[in-house]
Amino acid sequence: MHIMHFTERPYKYVPEDEVIKNRSFFGVPNKFYDPKVGADLYNEYLDEACYAEEVGFDAIMLNEHHGTPFCMGAVMNVEAAILARITKKARIVLLGNPLPVLKHPLRMAEELAEIDLISKGRLIPGWVRGAGSEQIFNNANPAYNREYFNEAHDFIIACWTRQGPFRWEGKHFNYRFVNPWALPYQKPHPPIWIPGVISPETVIWCAEHKFPYIGLGTALHSTVELWNLYGDTANKCGYMAGSENFGYLQQIFVAETEEKAQELGKGALFGGGAQNFSRVEWTLPPGYNSKAATKRLAQQATEYGFLGITSEKLAEAERTGGDPHATKGKTRERLARGEVSVEEAKAKIYAQYQKAQDGLQIIVGTPKSVLPKLRLIMETLRPGIFGLFTIQGPLSAKDRMNNVRLMGQEVLPAMREYAKELGIKDPFEVTPGSRPYTPGTKRDALVDLEALKRAPKRDESVRV
């Protein structure tokens, strides 16, 4: 099993009340940003990444978001380039560069190649369509999101594998002269992993390209369906999928005592947590998602959503088109109209803390108490790649480092033993797509349905 350390690198000193009043991290005015604080935080997170390598994580995972204190990694390739030089053996996993907002994918091909060269082959690029708010921030048309993604992907692969100079005449990108000298260290190109929330189109696309698919903390029951969709698509493409084709990201925090872990773990809900990443009108702008993808999101979303996607918000969007003044009774909209106070809204947010833990949206506790929950996920999904996502909020550097230390000393060794026991292989043990499928035969089981029966059903409370 390949285990990654991940943090959103939040600007953790933004006033929480301002986030709640804005009903979103995205769009909070940058007047609350202090460059001196930001400088300290960037270095703090780089130190944390190096320490994660030291205690035994296989990879450092980075991501990218724009216009939000939720994630300071607006240009994660800069961070990746630094880590390529200051780390020694951990792989640098980018999940991922938002391809649809790029104006010049040739520049992206060169940047990633340089990072792979500096690290001497430790880069793993990952590409995303980007959250809906990314389209707004970068002035990109969400209706062309998937088209931009597909063509930018094809072009970057061509840059890395096709001898130049050559022309590129596409629908969205046109180059008269393509001849990059910075070519990846890994041949024919670095391995590519694709993260996603719950889109079936993305899963099918990943399977067709033999790319591992990384579920970003999605509900286990919905994720099982996608794993099987991937497996069926892989069979149609002539190969057998296995644990090497899948990854999972889990938000988690550990401390020496349950009491300390529970207190610090509340940082996962700071400012509303992931459910307040973006308002619905910014998260799902018109044209960004297919109807099928949106319907699946509605089926799996809960009150504690990811990237601003919750059952409440999806229902609101369907009823009102995202107009906060067109619906009654919802706390966020009542807050916008001044009918409830920030303190009342905050109380509702933190009232979800135990429910979020019961549903495995977040795992908080001592190393001993979190391991059974991690094992349940591993038994159910059998992911060859597992990302451990340090919770957000105003945690001190000392508490974050202590979390990393305990992970390295007590959690990672146990997870690796579980993986051996369960026969889980990662993409470096078995190359994704390398095992041929014989038509008419039964494919390998990708999930454990018996373990799934023991998993909490997060979507039982969904009302849409």
MARROLUM-341583 format. One record per residue (C-alpha): residue in one letter; residue number from 1; z, y, x. Coordinates in nm, 3 decimals, decimal comma, always signed. Each point is the difference from the previous one (the first is absolute). Layout:
% residues N
   code   pos         z         y         x
      a   NUM         Z         Y         X
...
***
This chain:
% residues 464
   code   pos         z         y         x
      m     1    +0,000    +0,000    +0,000
      h     2    -0,093    +0,349    +0,120
      i     3    +0,282    +0,245    -0,084
      m     4    -0,055    +0,376    -0,003
      h     5    +0,235    +0,297    +0,012
      f     6    -0,097    +0,283    -0,234
      t     7    +0,124    +0,340    -0,106
      e     8    -0,175    +0,279    -0,189
      r     9    +0,148    +0,245    +0,256
      p    10    +0,129    +0,229    -0,276
      y    11    +0,094    +0,364    +0,043
      k    12    +0,347    -0,100    -0,113
      y    13    +0,149    +0,349    -0,021
      v    14    -0,214    +0,134    -0,283
      p    15    +0,236    +0,115    -0,279
      e    16    +0,028    -0,285    -0,250
      d    17    +0,031    +0,238    -0,294
      e    18    -0,336    +0,155    +0,089
      v    19    -0,169    -0,340    -0,006
      i    20    +0,153    -0,079    -0,338
      k    21    -0,093    +0,340    -0,144
      n    22    -0,355    -0,052    +0,125
      r    23    +0,010    -0,350    -0,156
      s    24    -0,173    -0,123    +0,314
      f    25    +0,020    +0,003    +0,379
      f    26    -0,368    +0,089    +0,011
      g    27    -0,040    +0,372    -0,058
      v    28    +0,348    +0,108    +0,113
      p    29    -0,066    +0,339    +0,169
      n    30    -0,008    -0,021    +0,378
      k    31    +0,231    +0,302    +0,027
      f    32    +0,273    -0,264    +0,025
      y    33    -0,147    -0,133    +0,324
      d    34    +0,176    +0,095    +0,323
      p    35    -0,220    -0,069    +0,308
      k    36    +0,302    -0,053    +0,223
      v    37    +0,134    -0,263    -0,239
      g    38    -0,345    -0,155    -0,029
      a    39    -0,030    -0,020    +0,380
      d    40    +0,333    -0,181    +0,024
      l    41    -0,095    -0,242    -0,278
      y    42    -0,336    -0,096    +0,153
      n    43    +0,174    -0,088    +0,325
      e    44    +0,280    -0,177    -0,187
      y    45    -0,251    -0,224    -0,178
      l    46    -0,188    -0,074    +0,322
      d    47    +0,330    -0,102    +0,162
      e    48    +0,072    -0,222    -0,300
      a    49    -0,340    -0,170    +0,037
      c    50    +0,065    -0,071    +0,368
      y    51    +0,341    -0,143    -0,085
      a    52    -0,157    -0,222    -0,267
      e    53    -0,224    -0,145    +0,271
      e    54    +0,302    -0,049    +0,225
      v    55    +0,198    -0,199    -0,259
      g    56    -0,289    -0,233    -0,077
      f    57    -0,231    +0,136    -0,270
      d    58    -0,356    -0,125    +0,052
      a    59    -0,161    +0,323    -0,117
      i    60    +0,056    +0,364    -0,082
      m    61    -0,162    +0,096    -0,327
      l    62    -0,112    +0,355    -0,073
      n    63    -0,149    +0,159    -0,309
      e    64    -0,147    +0,335    -0,097
      h    65    +0,060    +0,242    -0,286
      h    66    -0,078    +0,367    -0,047
      g    67    +0,175    +0,301    -0,150
      t    68    +0,335    -0,170    -0,049
      p    69    +0,343    -0,016    +0,168
      f    70    +0,010    -0,366    -0,108
      c    71    -0,204    -0,084    +0,313
      m    72    -0,040    +0,216    +0,312
      g    73    -0,285    -0,220    +0,125
      a    74    -0,282    +0,226    -0,113
      v    75    -0,203    -0,092    +0,310
      m    76    +0,135    -0,341    +0,088
      n    77    -0,265    -0,060    +0,268
      v    78    +0,188    +0,252    +0,214
      e    79    +0,319    -0,204    -0,034
      a    80    -0,194    -0,320    +0,061
      a    81    -0,149    +0,141    +0,319
      i    82    +0,346    +0,091    +0,128
      l    83    +0,136    -0,346    -0,087
      a    84    -0,300    -0,160    +0,171
      r    85    +0,127    +0,151    +0,325
      i    86    +0,379    -0,021    -0,035
      t    87    +0,029    -0,351    -0,145
      k    88    -0,080    -0,315    +0,195
      k    89    -0,061    -0,300    -0,223
      a    90    +0,044    +0,085    -0,369
      r    91    -0,319    +0,024    -0,198
      i    92    -0,077    +0,334    -0,162
      v    93    -0,090    -0,056    -0,364
      l    94    -0,157    +0,286    -0,195
      l    95    +0,031    -0,049    -0,377
      g    96    -0,191    +0,204    -0,025
      n    97    -0,261    +0,267    +0,058
      p    98    -0,123    +0,139    -0,336
      l    99    -0,376    -0,045    +0,050
      p   100    -0,118    +0,178    -0,319
      v   101    +0,133    +0,337    +0,118
      l   102    -0,185    -0,012    +0,334
      k   103    -0,280    +0,243    +0,062
      h   104    -0,097    -0,162    +0,331
      p   105    +0,068    -0,376    +0,031
      l   106    -0,160    +0,005    +0,348
      r   107    +0,302    +0,196    +0,119
      m   108    +0,228    -0,265    -0,155
      a   109    -0,188    -0,278    +0,180
      e   110    +0,048    +0,179    +0,334
      e   111    +0,369    +0,080    -0,059
      l   112    +0,087    -0,357    -0,090
      a   113    -0,199    -0,138    +0,293
      e   114    +0,191    +0,226    +0,241
      i   115    +0,334    -0,116    -0,143
      d   116    -0,107    -0,363    +0,042
      l   117    -0,105    +0,071    +0,358
      i   118    +0,320    +0,182    +0,095
      s   119    +0,209    -0,281    -0,150
      k   120    -0,227    -0,261    +0,163
      g   121    -0,079    -0,178    -0,322
      r   122    +0,313    +0,045    -0,211
      l   123    -0,153    +0,202    -0,285
      i   124    -0,037    -0,138    -0,352
      p   125    -0,185    +0,252    -0,218
      g   126    +0,061    +0,000    -0,372
      w   127    -0,199    +0,207    -0,244
      v   128    +0,097    +0,127    -0,340
      r   129    -0,160    +0,182    -0,288
      g   130    +0,293    +0,241    +0,017
      a   131    +0,232    +0,105    -0,279
      g   132    -0,148    +0,224    -0,266
      s   133    +0,185    +0,296    +0,148
      e   134    -0,190    -0,058    +0,327
      q   135    -0,323    +0,076    -0,184
      i   136    +0,140    +0,329    -0,126
      f   137    +0,148    +0,107    +0,334
      n   138    -0,323    -0,075    +0,190
      n   139    -0,230    +0,141    -0,269
      a   140    -0,168    -0,339    -0,049
      n   141    -0,166    -0,109    -0,323
      p   142    +0,206    -0,292    -0,137
      a   143    -0,300    -0,132    -0,194
      y   144    -0,167    -0,092    +0,331
      n   145    +0,318    -0,144    +0,151
      r   146    -0,109    -0,363    +0,018
      e   147    -0,357    +0,088    +0,104
      y   148    +0,128    +0,215    +0,286
      f   149    +0,241    -0,275    +0,103
      n   150    -0,265    -0,270    +0,011
      e   151    -0,257    +0,204    +0,190
      a   152    +0,251    +0,143    +0,249
      h   153    +0,120    -0,355    +0,069
      d   154    -0,354    -0,127    +0,056
      f   155    -0,082    +0,292    +0,227
      i   156    +0,311    -0,037    +0,219
      i   157    -0,067    -0,373    +0,045
      a   158    -0,359    +0,085    +0,096
      c   159    +0,128    +0,252    +0,257
      w   160    +0,211    -0,271    +0,158
      t   161    -0,247    -0,287    -0,009
      r   162    -0,353    +0,144    +0,000
      q   163    -0,157    +0,113    +0,325
      g   164    -0,084    +0,371    +0,006
      p   165    -0,162    +0,233    -0,031
      f   166    -0,090    -0,060    -0,364
      r   167    -0,049    +0,199    -0,320
      w   168    +0,212    -0,037    -0,311
      e   169    -0,157    +0,096    -0,331
      g   170    +0,252    -0,070    -0,274
      k   171    +0,076    +0,135    -0,344
      h   172    +0,293    +0,214    +0,113
      f   173    -0,025    +0,008    +0,381
      n   174    -0,304    +0,078    +0,212
      y   175    -0,015    +0,006    +0,380
      r   176    -0,308    +0,054    +0,214
      f   177    +0,168    -0,121    +0,319
      v   178    +0,277    -0,261    +0,014
      n   179    +0,094    -0,109    +0,352
      p   180    +0,381    -0,009    +0,050
      w   181    +0,118    -0,072    +0,354
      a   182    +0,358    -0,068    -0,107
      l   183    -0,033    -0,358    -0,124
      p   184    +0,298    -0,223    -0,095
      y   185    +0,176    -0,212    +0,260
      q   186    +0,003    -0,295    -0,245
      k   187    -0,331    -0,171    -0,072
      p   188    -0,197    +0,010    -0,215
      h   189    +0,254    +0,245    -0,144
      p   190    +0,375    +0,014    -0,073
      p   191    +0,131    -0,216    -0,287
      i   192    +0,006    +0,193    -0,325
      w   193    +0,274    -0,024    -0,263
      i   194    -0,023    +0,167    -0,341
      p   195    +0,305    +0,115    -0,199
      g   196    -0,001    +0,043    -0,376
      v   197    +0,214    +0,056    -0,304
      i   198    -0,145    -0,228    -0,268
      s   199    -0,377    +0,065    -0,025
      p   200    -0,201    -0,321    -0,064
      e   201    -0,314    +0,168    +0,138
      t   202    +0,169    +0,057    +0,335
      v   203    +0,123    -0,361    +0,010
      i   204    -0,349    -0,136    -0,067
      w   205    -0,149    +0,233    +0,263
      c   206    +0,259    -0,119    +0,256
      a   207    -0,075    -0,364    -0,071
      e   208    -0,374    +0,059    +0,033
      h   209    +0,058    +0,156    +0,343
      k   210    +0,265    -0,256    +0,106
      f   211    +0,250    +0,282    +0,055
      p   212    +0,372    -0,064    -0,056
      y   213    +0,132    +0,180    -0,308
      i   214    +0,342    +0,167    +0,025
      g   215    +0,188    +0,046    -0,328
      l   216    +0,201    +0,321    +0,010
      g   217    +0,319    -0,108    -0,170
      t   218    -0,177    -0,114    -0,315
      a   219    +0,180    -0,205    -0,267
      l   220    +0,006    -0,368    +0,097
      h   221    -0,146    -0,124    -0,330
      s   222    -0,299    +0,235    +0,019
      t   223    -0,042    -0,065    +0,373
      v   224    -0,025    -0,374    -0,062
      e   225    -0,297    +0,065    -0,229
      l   226    -0,173    +0,203    +0,270
      w   227    +0,066    -0,262    +0,268
      n   228    -0,171    -0,258    -0,222
      l   229    -0,288    +0,239    -0,070
      y   230    -0,044    +0,041    +0,375
      g   231    +0,010    -0,378    +0,048
      d   232    -0,262    -0,063    -0,268
      t   233    -0,226    +0,269    +0,148
      a   234    +0,044    -0,148    +0,348
      n   235    -0,117    -0,339    -0,130
      k   236    -0,312    +0,162    -0,144
      c   237    -0,059    +0,151    +0,345
      g   238    +0,027    -0,343    +0,162
      y   239    +0,343    +0,006    +0,160
      m   240    +0,360    -0,097    -0,072
      a   241    +0,260    +0,276    -0,020
      g   242    +0,356    -0,054    +0,117
      s   243    +0,310    +0,187    +0,106
      e   244    -0,207    +0,157    +0,280
      n   245    -0,188    +0,198    -0,265
      f   246    +0,302    +0,170    -0,155
      g   247    +0,273    +0,249    +0,078
      y   248    +0,281    +0,167    -0,190
      l   249    +0,201    +0,321    +0,047
      q   250    +0,363    +0,006    -0,110
      q   251    +0,230    +0,302    -0,011
      i   252    +0,330    -0,101    +0,159
      f   253    +0,313    +0,132    +0,169
      v   254    +0,290    -0,181    +0,166
      a   255    +0,340    +0,098    +0,135
      e   256    +0,311    -0,183    +0,127
      t   257    +0,178    +0,014    -0,336
      e   258    -0,125    -0,024    -0,357
      e   259    +0,179    +0,323    -0,090
      k   260    -0,167    +0,199    +0,276
      a   261    -0,340    -0,150    -0,073
      q   262    +0,028    +0,081    -0,371
      e   263    +0,100    +0,358    +0,066
      l   264    -0,276    +0,065    +0,252
      g   265    -0,251    -0,199    -0,203
      k   266    +0,005    +0,266    -0,269
      g   267    -0,233    +0,190    +0,231
      a   268    -0,278    -0,211    -0,152
      l   269    +0,035    +0,213    -0,314
      f   270    +0,026    +0,337    +0,175
      g   271    -0,203    +0,252    -0,200
      g   272    -0,106    -0,273    -0,237
      g   273    -0,118    -0,235    +0,273
      a   274    -0,343    -0,157    -0,012
      q   275    -0,034    +0,065    -0,373
      n   276    -0,003    +0,374    +0,072
      f   277    -0,259    -0,027    +0,276
      s   278    -0,251    +0,177    -0,223
      r   279    -0,041    +0,106    -0,360
      v   280    -0,225    -0,214    -0,214
      e   281    -0,275    +0,263    -0,020
      w   282    -0,015    -0,002    +0,381
      t   283    +0,057    -0,373    +0,052
      l   284    -0,281    -0,114    -0,230
      p   285    -0,259    +0,280    -0,025
      p   286    -0,301    -0,067    -0,224
      g   287    -0,245    -0,243    +0,157
      y   288    +0,238    -0,122    +0,270
      n   289    +0,075    -0,342    -0,149
      s   290    -0,189    -0,245    -0,215
      k   291    +0,136    -0,075    -0,348
      a   292    +0,082    -0,354    +0,112
      a   293    +0,203    +0,123    +0,297
      t   294    +0,190    +0,253    -0,213
      k   295    +0,075    -0,265    -0,263
      r   296    +0,139    -0,233    +0,267
      l   297    +0,213    +0,282    +0,138
      a   298    +0,142    +0,061    -0,347
      q   299    +0,087    -0,369    -0,034
      q   300    +0,191    -0,015    +0,329
      a   301    +0,150    +0,350    +0,027
      t   302    +0,367    +0,064    -0,067
      e   303    +0,225    +0,302    -0,015
      y   304    +0,028    -0,030    +0,377
      g   305    -0,367    +0,023    +0,097
      f   306    -0,204    +0,033    +0,316
      l   307    -0,188    +0,318    +0,099
      g   308    +0,090    +0,161    -0,332
      i   309    -0,132    -0,285    -0,215
      t   310    +0,247    -0,100    -0,269
      s   311    -0,030    -0,145    -0,350
      e   312    +0,131    +0,326    -0,146
      k   313    -0,256    +0,209    +0,186
      l   314    -0,290    -0,228    -0,086
      a   315    +0,094    +0,010    -0,367
      e   316    +0,032    +0,379    +0,023
      a   317    -0,346    +0,029    +0,156
      e   318    -0,153    -0,213    -0,274
      r   319    +0,161    +0,206    -0,278
      t   320    -0,029    +0,350    +0,137
      g   321    -0,248    +0,010    +0,285
      g   322    +0,284    +0,098    +0,234
      d   323    +0,107    +0,314    -0,189
      p   324    +0,380    +0,025    +0,041
      h   325    +0,025    +0,227    -0,304
      a   326    -0,173    -0,246    -0,235
      t   327    +0,272    -0,266    -0,016
      k   328    +0,365    +0,003    -0,100
      g   329    +0,305    -0,191    +0,108
      k   330    -0,088    -0,088    +0,361
      t   331    +0,240    +0,131    +0,260
      r   332    -0,268    +0,132    +0,240
      e   333    -0,181    +0,189    -0,275
      r   334    +0,324    +0,131    -0,149
      l   335    +0,091    +0,117    +0,350
      a   336    -0,331    +0,185    +0,023
      r   337    +0,075    +0,173    -0,330
      g   338    +0,355    +0,088    +0,107
      e   339    +0,161    -0,225    -0,262
      v   340    +0,202    -0,200    +0,255
      s   341    +0,161    +0,104    +0,327
      v   342    -0,083    -0,123    +0,347
      e   343    +0,340    -0,169    +0,012
      e   344    -0,077    -0,193    -0,319
      a   345    -0,336    -0,108    +0,142
      k   346    +0,167    -0,102    +0,325
      a   347    +0,260    -0,206    -0,189
      k   348    -0,276    -0,195    -0,173
      i   349    -0,173    -0,067    +0,332
      y   350    +0,309    -0,143    +0,169
      a   351    +0,089    -0,200    -0,310
      q   352    -0,298    -0,219    +0,094
      y   353    +0,151    -0,101    +0,335
      q   354    +0,138    -0,339    -0,101
      k   355    -0,301    -0,076    -0,217
      a   356    -0,231    +0,066    +0,295
      q   357    +0,202    -0,247    +0,207
      d   358    +0,009    -0,260    -0,277
      g   359    -0,380    +0,017    -0,019
      l   360    -0,044    -0,019    +0,381
      q   361    -0,168    +0,339    +0,016
      i   362    +0,257    +0,069    +0,271
      i   363    +0,224    -0,241    +0,188
      v   364    +0,330    +0,138    +0,127
      g   365    +0,298    -0,171    +0,161
      t   366    +0,127    -0,176    +0,307
      p   367    -0,234    -0,226    +0,198
      k   368    +0,168    -0,298    -0,164
      s   369    -0,043    +0,130    -0,356
      v   370    -0,362    +0,113    +0,034
      l   371    -0,134    -0,321    +0,154
      p   372    +0,001    -0,209    -0,323
      k   373    -0,210    +0,270    -0,170
      l   374    -0,244    +0,014    +0,291
      r   375    -0,025    -0,377    -0,006
      l   376    -0,079    +0,006    -0,372
      i   377    -0,291    +0,235    +0,067
      m   378    -0,118    -0,218    +0,287
      e   379    +0,022    -0,316    -0,209
      t   380    -0,188    +0,161    -0,287
      l   381    -0,279    +0,186    +0,180
      r   382    -0,009    -0,175    +0,340
      p   383    -0,127    +0,314    +0,180
      g   384    -0,105    -0,040    +0,362
      i   385    +0,066    +0,372    +0,050
      f   386    +0,330    +0,155    -0,111
      g   387    +0,078    +0,372    +0,021
      l   388    +0,363    +0,114    -0,008
      f   389    +0,000    +0,354    -0,140
      t   390    +0,307    +0,211    +0,089
      i   391    +0,110    +0,193    -0,307
      q   392    -0,055    +0,374    -0,032
      g   393    +0,251    +0,277    -0,045
      p   394    +0,230    +0,201    +0,227
      l   395    +0,126    -0,288    +0,214
      s   396    +0,123    +0,093    +0,345
      a   397    -0,187    -0,118    +0,309
      k   398    +0,307    -0,205    +0,089
      d   399    +0,000    -0,186    -0,333
      r   400    -0,376    -0,061    +0,019
      m   401    +0,027    -0,135    +0,354
      n   402    +0,289    -0,222    -0,105
      n   403    -0,218    -0,137    -0,280
      v   404    -0,273    -0,082    +0,254
      r   405    +0,253    -0,164    +0,232
      l   406    +0,143    -0,224    -0,270
      m   407    -0,351    -0,093    -0,112
      g   408    -0,093    -0,104    +0,353
      q   409    +0,320    -0,189    +0,071
      e   410    +0,062    -0,176    -0,330
      v   411    -0,284    +0,034    -0,251
      l   412    -0,316    -0,059    +0,204
      p   413    +0,116    -0,327    +0,162
      a   414    +0,091    -0,144    -0,340
      m   415    -0,332    +0,108    -0,152
      r   416    -0,188    -0,170    +0,282
      e   417    +0,194    -0,320    -0,058
      y   418    -0,079    +0,019    -0,372
      a   419    -0,369    +0,046    +0,085
      k   420    -0,001    -0,312    +0,219
      e   421    +0,176    -0,200    -0,269
      l   422    -0,246    +0,118    -0,268
      g   423    -0,307    -0,048    +0,220
      i   424    -0,098    +0,367    -0,017
      k   425    -0,265    +0,102    +0,254
      d   426    -0,099    +0,353    +0,096
      p   427    -0,352    +0,131    +0,078
      f   428    +0,053    -0,051    +0,374
      e   429    +0,084    -0,367    -0,046
      v   430    -0,285    -0,069    -0,243
      t   431    -0,302    +0,232    -0,012
      p   432    -0,056    +0,118    -0,359
      g   433    -0,313    -0,160    -0,142
      s   434    -0,026    -0,263    +0,273
      r   435    +0,078    -0,300    -0,219
      p   436    -0,309    -0,118    -0,194
      y   437    +0,025    -0,086    -0,368
      t   438    -0,176    -0,304    -0,143
      p   439    -0,138    +0,079    -0,347
      g   440    +0,152    -0,211    -0,275
      t   441    +0,326    -0,064    +0,184
      k   442    +0,338    +0,140    -0,090
      r   443    +0,098    +0,304    +0,203
      d   444    +0,334    +0,040    +0,172
      a   445    +0,286    +0,138    -0,206
      l   446    +0,056    +0,361    +0,105
      v   447    +0,325    +0,056    -0,186
      d   448    +0,302    -0,205    -0,104
      l   449    +0,023    +0,014    -0,377
      e   450    +0,340    -0,173    -0,001
      a   451    +0,140    +0,278    +0,221
      l   452    -0,165    +0,255    -0,228
      k   453    +0,210    -0,128    -0,291
      r   454    +0,309    +0,117    +0,189
      a   455    -0,147    +0,345    +0,064
      p   456    +0,110    +0,293    -0,217
      k   457    -0,262    +0,112    -0,250
      r   458    -0,019    +0,370    +0,068
      d   459    -0,266    +0,055    -0,264
      e   460    +0,214    -0,132    -0,288
      s   461    +0,120    +0,355    -0,072
      v   462    -0,346    +0,156    -0,002
      r   463    -0,094    +0,183    -0,317
      v   464    -0,353    +0,139    -0,009
***
